[in-house]
Amino acid sequence: MRILHLSFENFQDVPGLLSRSHRFFDDEGVLVTMTPSTLGFPNGITLNYPLLNSGLMKTMRRMTGRQNVNVLEHELKLRIKGEDFWPRMFFKARDMIWLNQLHKSWRRFDLGNFDVYHFDGDFPFIFGDRILRKLENRRIVTHFFGSELRKWGMNPYLRKFAQLRFTSELDHTKIDPALIFVPIPYEADHITPRTHENKVLRVGHSPTRRLAKGTGDIIRVINNLKKRLNFEFLLIEGVSNRQCMELKATCDIGIDQIGNYAGTGYGRSGLEFLALGIPTITEIPGEYEHLLPGCPFINATVSDFEDVLYKLLIDGALRQQKSTQGIKWVNDFPAPKRIITKIYEEYRKLNWV
């Protein structure tokens, strides 16, 4: 089979890794992105839709508040994208621009000739159903990552056309219980874990968006704790993934997120810390723990984060224990072969393979 994975951007290489993982079943996966990766991940076939990730669009997102993707747990609900008049008019106008650009690539890369279409991020090339109607007799999958479903809602046309619906976000299972949860895939086997700690312990945190990761709460606690203990804090931002990994490898403790402001649990950042053998703190509500068996993250909330971090800083044996557990878990639970196997199990239920 030939499987196309379309994503707005190869964010954190999740769509890219999924597309490459089809090789485990001797199938061909092809990555297509709308705009180049801002973190240096592979782009695959790039459609180069205009304005996306441009300085103008970033300014407009700041001015309109679209950069704030926070949605608290009690606010979670299923939204349908384009229900309101003005957003729907905006999407339709944008479709005209995107279709013009898409036309240049459609025949060149034979984009209409795949067996399965994975729309990673709920973007079926455009907002409307024009492309989906062309693909009506093909196998259609929608797969949610990040804040799209949580903040902006579900594409109404993919809701109609998609035969399979996945999510890699824990709290999406509350928004739509019909979504099939598959963990974020991650290749840990090519990462060399750290073997020695710094003389002065270093705590690292690498938020993509500060508001989403609770960075303000984290910095406040770090500043309080520095009055009691001698340690360093490294805030990693605005660098490529390669540079990010180099900086993370200098840390002894990792912090993924606190507060569940825009998503629940952990992201690629936490998996990277674990793969490096670095004990990692994050917040995972108990109601989602059944989806993460054997999870080695050190759980903390806004209210007890300072105590949890203090204990980890003073307890070398605990750090070593969590390091060992983390390496083992991250090489197994999110392994790409395991994740793509779960996806193919759903394929089989629909007689796709």
C-alpha positions in Angstrom: 0.0 0.0 0.0 0.9 3.6 -0.4 0.0 5.9 2.5 0.1 9.7 2.4 0.5 11.6 5.7 -0.5 15.2 5.4 0.4 17.7 8.1 0.4 21.4 8.6 4.0 21.1 9.6 6.2 18.1 10.6 5.9 19.3 14.2 8.2 17.4 16.5 8.6 14.8 13.7 5.5 12.9 14.8 3.8 12.8 11.3 7.2 12.2 9.7 8.0 9.3 12.0 4.5 7.8 11.4 5.0 8.0 7.7 8.4 6.3 7.9 7.1 3.5 10.1 4.9 2.0 7.4 8.1 0.3 6.2 7.7 -2.2 9.1 4.7 -3.6 7.1 6.5 -3.3 3.7 4.3 -0.4 2.8 5.3 3.0 1.5 4.6 6.1 3.6 4.9 9.6 2.1 5.0 12.8 4.2 3.4 15.9 2.8 3.6 19.2 4.7 2.0 22.6 4.1 4.9 24.6 5.4 8.5 23.8 6.3 9.4 22.7 9.8 10.5 25.5 12.1 12.6 23.1 14.2 14.6 21.4 11.5 12.6 18.2 11.1 12.2 16.5 7.6 9.6 18.2 5.4 8.8 15.5 2.9 6.9 17.0 -0.1 6.3 20.7 0.9 3.2 22.4 -0.6 4.5 25.8 0.5 1.1 27.3 1.3 1.6 31.1 1.4 1.9 33.1 4.6 2.0 30.1 7.0 4.6 30.6 9.7 5.5 34.0 8.1 6.3 37.0 10.2 3.0 38.6 9.2 1.0 35.6 10.3 2.9 35.3 13.6 2.1 39.0 14.3 -1.6 38.5 13.4 -1.8 35.5 15.8 -0.3 37.6 18.6 -2.8 40.4 17.9 -5.8 38.1 17.7 -4.8 35.9 20.6 -4.5 32.8 18.5 -1.1 32.0 20.1 -2.9 31.3 23.3 -3.9 27.6 23.0 -4.7 27.1 26.6 -7.9 25.1 27.3 -8.4 24.0 30.9 -9.8 20.6 31.8 -13.2 21.8 32.8 -13.5 23.7 29.5 -13.0 20.6 27.3 -15.8 20.0 24.8 -16.3 18.9 21.2 -16.3 22.0 19.0 -17.0 21.9 15.2 -14.6 24.1 13.2 -16.4 26.8 11.1 -19.7 26.7 12.9 -19.7 30.5 13.3 -20.2 32.7 10.2 -17.0 34.8 10.2 -14.5 31.9 10.8 -16.3 29.9 8.1 -15.9 32.8 5.7 -12.2 33.1 6.5 -11.7 29.4 5.9 -13.4 29.5 2.6 -11.4 32.5 1.4 -8.2 30.8 2.6 -9.2 27.6 0.7 -9.2 29.6 -2.6 -5.5 30.6 -1.9 -4.5 27.1 -0.8 -6.2 25.4 -3.7 -4.3 27.5 -6.2 -1.0 26.4 -4.5 -2.1 22.8 -4.2 -2.9 22.6 -7.9 0.8 23.1 -8.6 1.7 20.0 -6.6 -1.2 17.7 -7.1 -0.2 16.3 -10.5 3.5 16.8 -10.1 3.6 14.5 -7.1 0.6 12.4 -8.1 -1.1 13.2 -4.8 -4.5 11.7 -5.9 -3.0 8.2 -6.2 -2.6 6.8 -2.7 -4.4 4.0 -1.0 -4.7 5.6 2.4 -4.8 9.2 3.4 -3.8 10.1 7.0 -4.7 13.7 7.7 -2.4 14.3 10.7 -3.8 17.3 12.4 -7.3 17.3 10.9 -6.3 19.2 7.7 -7.7 17.5 4.5 -5.5 19.8 2.3 -8.1 22.6 2.7 -10.9 23.3 5.2 -13.8 22.4 2.8 -14.7 19.0 1.3 -13.6 19.6 -2.3 -10.6 17.3 -2.0 -12.3 14.8 0.2 -15.0 14.4 -2.4 -12.3 13.5 -5.0 -11.0 10.9 -2.5 -14.4 9.6 -1.5 -13.6 6.0 -2.5 -10.2 6.0 -0.8 -9.4 5.1 2.8 -9.4 8.3 5.0 -7.9 8.7 8.5 -7.8 11.7 10.7 -5.2 11.8 13.5 -5.2 14.6 16.1 -2.1 16.1 17.7 -1.5 19.2 19.7 -4.1 21.9 20.2 -6.1 21.8 17.0 -9.1 19.7 18.3 -8.8 21.1 21.9 -8.8 24.8 20.9 -10.3 25.2 17.4 -12.5 22.1 16.9 -13.0 19.2 14.5 -13.2 19.6 10.8 -16.9 18.9 9.9 -16.0 17.3 6.6 -13.4 14.9 8.0 -15.9 14.0 10.7 -18.1 12.8 7.8 -15.5 11.2 5.5 -12.9 9.7 7.9 -13.4 6.0 8.5 -10.7 6.0 11.3 -10.1 8.6 13.9 -7.0 8.6 16.1 -5.5 10.9 18.8 -2.2 11.0 20.5 -3.4 13.5 23.2 -4.7 12.1 26.5 -7.4 14.7 27.0 -8.8 14.3 23.5 -10.3 11.1 24.8 -12.5 13.2 27.0 -13.5 15.6 24.1 -14.5 12.7 21.9 -14.5 9.2 23.6 -14.8 7.6 20.1 -11.3 8.6 19.2 -8.7 5.8 19.3 -5.7 6.6 21.5 -2.3 5.8 20.2 0.8 7.2 22.0 3.2 9.7 20.4 5.8 7.6 18.6 9.4 8.3 19.5 12.7 6.7 18.3 14.7 6.3 21.5 17.1 3.6 20.4 19.4 6.0 18.6 19.8 8.2 21.7 22.8 7.6 24.0 21.8 8.1 27.7 23.9 10.2 30.0 26.0 8.3 32.5 27.3 11.0 34.8 25.6 13.9 36.7 27.0 17.4 37.0 28.6 18.4 40.3 26.1 21.1 40.5 22.8 19.6 39.4 21.1 21.2 36.4 17.3 21.3 35.8 16.1 21.7 32.2 12.8 22.8 30.7 12.2 23.2 26.9 8.7 24.7 26.2 7.5 25.3 22.7 4.9 27.6 24.1 5.4 28.9 27.7 1.7 29.4 28.4 0.9 25.8 27.3 3.6 24.2 29.4 3.1 26.2 32.6 6.5 27.8 32.4 5.5 30.7 34.5 4.6 28.4 37.4 7.9 26.4 36.9 10.1 29.5 36.9 8.3 30.8 40.1 9.0 27.5 41.9 12.6 27.4 40.6 13.3 30.9 42.0 11.8 29.9 45.4 13.8 26.7 45.5 17.1 28.3 44.7 16.8 30.1 48.1 17.1 26.6 49.7 19.3 24.6 47.4 22.3 25.2 45.0 21.4 24.1 41.5 21.2 25.5 38.0 18.2 26.0 35.8 18.4 25.9 32.0 15.5 27.2 29.9 15.8 25.9 26.3 13.9 27.9 23.7 14.1 29.0 20.1 16.6 26.5 18.9 16.5 23.6 16.4 15.8 20.1 17.7 19.5 19.2 17.3 20.6 22.0 19.5 17.8 21.3 21.9 19.0 17.7 22.4 22.6 18.9 22.9 21.5 21.2 25.7 19.2 18.7 27.2 22.1 16.2 27.4 23.7 18.6 29.9 20.8 18.4 32.4 20.3 16.1 35.3 16.5 16.6 35.8 13.9 17.4 33.2 10.6 19.2 33.5 8.0 18.7 30.7 4.9 20.5 31.9 2.9 21.6 34.9 -0.7 22.7 35.2 -2.4 21.0 32.2 -3.1 24.4 30.6 -3.1 23.2 27.0 -3.0 19.4 27.0 -2.6 16.7 29.6 0.4 14.6 30.4 3.6 14.8 28.4 5.0 15.6 24.9 8.0 14.9 22.9 10.1 17.0 25.2 9.5 14.6 28.1 10.3 11.6 25.9 13.6 13.2 24.9 14.6 13.7 28.5 13.7 10.1 29.3 15.7 8.8 26.4 18.7 10.7 27.7 18.3 8.9 31.0 17.2 12.1 32.7 14.4 11.7 35.4 11.5 13.9 34.3 8.7 15.7 36.1 5.3 16.2 34.5 1.7 16.4 35.5 -0.6 13.4 34.6 -4.0 13.3 36.1 -5.0 9.9 37.6 -7.9 9.5 35.2 -5.4 9.0 32.3 -2.9 6.7 33.9 -4.6 3.6 32.5 -3.5 4.8 29.0 0.2 4.9 30.1 1.0 1.6 31.8 4.3 1.6 33.7 4.7 5.3 33.1 8.1 6.5 34.7 7.4 10.2 34.8 7.5 11.8 38.2 4.0 13.2 38.7 3.6 16.7 40.1 0.9 19.4 40.3 1.2 23.1 40.6 0.5 22.8 44.3 3.2 20.2 45.1 5.7 20.8 42.3 8.2 22.5 44.7 8.2 19.6 47.1 8.5 17.0 44.3 11.4 18.8 42.7 13.1 19.4 46.1 13.0 15.6 46.8 14.4 14.8 43.4 17.2 17.2 43.9 18.3 15.8 47.2 17.8 12.1 46.5 20.4 10.6 44.2 19.0 7.1 44.5 15.6 8.2 43.3 17.2 10.0 40.3 19.0 6.8 39.4 15.9 4.7 39.8 13.8 7.0 37.6 16.6 7.2 35.1 16.7 3.4 34.7 12.9 3.1 34.5 12.7 5.9 32.0 15.2 4.5 29.6 13.4 1.1 29.6 9.9 2.6 29.1 10.8 5.1 26.4 12.5 2.3 24.3 9.3 0.2 24.5 6.1 2.1 25.0 6.3 4.8 22.3 8.5 2.7 19.9 7.5 3.4 16.3 7.0 -0.3 15.5 4.6 -0.7 18.4 2.6 2.4 17.5 2.3 1.6 13.8 1.3 -2.0 14.8 -1.6 -0.5 16.8 -2.7 1.5 13.8 -2.5 -1.5 11.5 -4.7 -3.4 14.0 -7.4 -0.8 13.2 -6.7 -1.2 9.5 -7.4 -4.9 9.8 -10.7 -4.4 11.5 -11.8 -2.5 8.4 -10.3 -5.1 6.0 -7.8 -2.5 4.7 -5.0 -5.1 4.9 
